[in-house]
Amino acid sequence: MPPLPLLSGHKLVRILGKLGYRVVRQCGGYMRLACPGRKSVTVLDHKTIDRFLLLKVLRDAELGVEEFTKLL
């Protein structure tokens, strides 16, 4: 499994946007993304997202690490 990169919240939103996710609301430092046919995910609006949190978001989005690295 390739190592996960450190990303900002906005970069992660752009990557998930390639899959069809769109920001539906933002409250403080949290962005809620929704995609038809997939589970909604919440992304923190931080400069750096921890790798463990990134894995949680990928798990919620039902996206594998290999698929995610191809989207980078």
N, C-alpha and C positions, 0 to 999 in steps of 0.2 A: 504494500500500500504506500503510495507516495505521500510525503509529508504535506500537511496542509499549510498554506501560506497565511501570513497575518494580513488581514484585510480591514478596511474601514467599513462602517455600516453602509455608506452610500455606494461603495464599490460592490458590496454584496447584493444590494438592491438592484444594481445594474445587471449583475450576473443572473440573478433570479428573474429579472425582466426578460431575458432571452428565452425563458421557459414559459412566459406568459403571466408571471406575477406582476401585480400592480399595487401601489400603495393606496389603500382605501381610507386610512386615517392615521394621524400622528398625534400623540399626546405626550408632551414632554420629550424625553429621550427615547421613546419607543415608536417604531413604525410597524403598522400592521399591514401585511401583504396578503392578497387573495388571488387565487387563480381558479378559473372554472375547471372542475374535474379533479382538483387537488386540494389537499388540506391547507388551511390558512397558516401562516407563520408570522412570528414577531421577531423583528430585528432591532437591535439597539443602535441608536444614532451616536456612535462613538468613533473616535479616530482609529482605534485598534480593537478588533473583536478577538477575544481569546479563542484558542483552537478548540477547547472543550465546548464553548458556546456555539462555535461554527459547526461542530459535529451534531449538536442538538438541533440546529436549524436544518441541516441536511437531512437528519433523520425525520424531522417533522415534514419536510418537503418530499420525503420518499425518494431521495436522490443519493446515489452512491458517490464515494470519493472519486472514483475514476471518472464518472460522468461529469462531476463538478470540475475536475482539473481540465477536462476537454473544453469546458465552457470558458475557462480563463483565457 
